[in-house]
């Protein structure tokens, strides 16, 4: 047993932004921030960034005007349910930005998907850009679109990167 989710994040927190992949994660976040743009007053929900403790303490009754989910959806045990929950948490008109691996553009991601499904046997699942779009649309979001697809060799410490950045509105 790997322990609690909170315990796993606490253990990784000290090295997470200094490991060899941190440049890739920071660049993905920068893409999300650029797409998010300037916004009015309100909270921005960073989904998949930790244990959820900050959200539970900070939100209260304040409106959530945007949510970003960067490089974490494939780790969720039920991504469609998670995106539906994100939709429910957002204020009307709020923006949702999703950045995640796109398996259709990467043989390496497809291999990782195979390993997770058949060897590691956990719940990690990678989706194609069109599958990611469907998950977001089926959650109720509108104006759902792929803003950009990123396919690069040896990018920011990763051997191969294939990402989709999706933007949507509640």
Secondary structure by P-SEA (a helix, b strand, c coil): ccccaaaaaaaaccccccccaaaaaaaaaaaaaaaaccccbbbbbbcccccaaaaaaccccccccbbbbcccccccccaaaaaaaaaaaccccbbbbbbbbbccccaaaaaaaaaaaccccccbbbbcaaaaaaaaaaaccccccccccccccccccccbbbbbbbbbcc
